[in-house]
């Protein structure tokens, strides 16, 4: 195990379970301080926890202030917090669910970026933002409206920010995983998860640790030339 993130302070929204937890645990193994910004606390005691609502600006400001007070700086943000949607034809769209998903999965990413980048600008030492998109932000998904729209928005928003902040040394990347074996998927009907497996070229669901490996690389100095990339579900990426 390397120490390629040694001395780094990383905030992971939605870092208490699933992909977010795997990322936080990987960061700790790589030598970073990992803070889970989530509604619920992680079970892993090696991960710091600050209860956070990514849809609430005051909660995000408090998050950054608390991290800086304790650790003096923020080097990495992984904007991972998200929720699933109620799938249905557009003619049967649940408008309340639409608003909830967009608020967390898209606006929550943008707001968490805003307050962490403000701190990175004060530090004037660069930084690293990694936003979680999805395969459904790249390709169409049946009966998916809010989630697909949010994740596509995250991907293109991230590319725009990469152009904006490249000269300041603040890197922006988005990761777009395929279907991943998380606790959320285990709540779905078996026929749904079976269908997901059929669509995966590798013939199985991805594991959270595999996504964490990609994110850990992007968070490291080794990836300094990969700026504005959309990391695709098949492992390739499209750089600006």
Residue pairs with C-beta under 8 A, 6 or more apart in sequence:
1 29
1 30
2 30
2 31
3 30
3 31
4 30
4 31
4 216
4 220
4 221
4 222
5 27
5 30
5 31
5 32
5 76
5 216
5 219
5 220
6 30
6 31
6 32
7 31
7 32
8 27
8 31
8 32
8 33
8 75
8 76
8 219
9 32
9 33
9 35
9 67
9 71
9 73
9 74
9 75
9 76
10 24
10 27
10 32
10 33
10 34
10 35
10 74
10 75
10 76
10 77
10 78
10 219
11 35
11 37
11 63
11 64
11 67
11 74
11 76
11 77
11 78
11 112
11 116
12 20
12 23
12 24
12 27
12 34
12 35
12 36
12 37
12 77
12 78
12 80
13 20
13 37
13 38
13 52
13 54
13 77
13 78
13 79
13 80
13 81
13 108
13 112
14 20
14 36
14 37
14 38
14 54
14 80
14 81
14 82
15 21
15 23
15 24
15 34
15 35
15 36
15 37
15 38
15 42
15 47
15 78
15 80
16 36
16 38
16 39
16 40
16 41
16 42
16 43
16 47
16 49
17 38
17 40
17 42
17 182
17 183
18 180
18 182
18 183
18 184
18 208
19 80
19 132
19 177
19 180
19 182
19 208
19 211
19 212
20 36
20 38
20 78
20 80
20 81
21 36
21 42
21 44
21 47
21 208
22 207
22 208
22 209
22 211
22 212
23 34
23 78
23 80
23 208
23 211
23 212
23 215
23 216
24 34
24 35
24 36
24 42
24 44
24 47
25 34
25 44
25 46
25 47
25 212
26 209
26 212
26 213
26 215
26 216
27 34
27 76
27 216
27 219
28 34
28 46
28 47
30 216
30 220
32 75
32 76
32 219
33 48
33 71
34 46
34 47
34 48
35 47
35 48
35 49
35 50
35 67
36 42
36 47
36 48
36 49
36 50
37 50
37 52
37 54
37 63
37 81
37 112
38 49
38 51
38 52
38 81
39 51
39 52
39 53
41 49
41 51
42 49
48 70
50 62
50 63
50 66
50 67
52 59
52 60
52 62
52 63
53 59
53 60
54 60
54 79
54 81
54 104
54 108
54 109
54 111
54 112
55 103
55 104
55 107
55 108
55 111
57 111
57 115
60 111
60 112
60 114
60 115
61 115
63 115
64 74
64 115
64 116
64 118
64 119
67 74
68 74
68 119
73 119
73 123
73 125
74 116
74 119
74 120
74 123
74 127
75 127
75 128
76 127
76 128
76 129
76 130
76 219
77 112
77 113
77 116
77 127
77 128
77 129
77 130
78 130
78 131
78 132
78 215
78 219
79 108
79 109
79 112
79 113
79 129
79 130
79 131
79 132
79 154
80 132
81 104
81 108
81 109
81 112
82 104
82 105
82 108
82 132
82 150
83 100
83 101
83 104
83 105
84 101
84 147
84 184
85 97
85 98
85 101
85 144
85 145
85 146
85 147
86 94
86 97
87 142
87 143
87 144
88 94
88 143
88 145
89 143
90 145
93 145
97 146
98 145
98 146
100 146
101 146
101 147
101 150
102 146
102 149
102 150
105 146
105 147
105 150
105 151
105 154
106 149
106 150
106 151
106 153
106 154
106 157
109 131
109 132
109 154
109 157
110 157
113 129
113 131
113 161
116 127
116 129
117 127
117 129
117 165
117 170
120 126
120 127
120 170
121 168
121 170
125 169
126 168
126 169
126 170
126 171
127 169
127 170
127 171
128 170
128 171
128 218
128 219
129 158
129 161
129 170
129 171
129 172
129 173
130 172
130 173
130 174
130 175
130 215
130 218
130 219
131 154
131 157
131 158
131 172
131 173
131 174
131 175
132 154
132 174
132 175
132 177
133 151
133 152
133 154
133 155
133 158
133 174
133 175
133 176
133 230
134 147
134 151
134 176
134 177
135 141
135 176
135 177
135 178
135 179
135 232
135 233
136 144
136 147
136 148
136 151
136 152
137 148
137 150
137 151
137 152
137 153
137 154
137 155
137 176
138 152
138 155
138 176
138 230
138 232
138 233
140 148
141 147
141 148
151 176
154 174
155 174
155 176
155 230
158 172
158 173
158 174
158 228
158 230
159 172
159 174
159 228
159 230
159 240
161 172
162 171
162 172
162 173
162 227
162 228
162 240
163 228
163 240
165 171
165 172
166 227
166 228
171 218
171 223
171 224
171 226
171 227
172 227
172 228
173 218
173 223
173 226
173 227
173 228
173 229
173 230
173 231
174 229
174 230
174 231
175 211
175 214
175 215
175 218
175 231
176 230
176 231
176 232
176 233
177 206
177 211
177 233
178 199
178 200
178 206
178 233
178 234
179 185
179 193
179 196
179 197
179 199
179 200
179 205
179 206
180 205
180 206
180 207
180 208
180 211
181 205
181 206
181 207
181 208
182 208
185 193
185 196
185 205
186 193
193 205
196 205
197 203
197 204
197 205
200 206
201 234
206 233
214 231
217 223
218 226
218 229
218 231
226 237
226 239
227 239
227 240
228 239
228 240
229 237
229 238
229 239
229 240
230 237
230 238
231 237
232 238
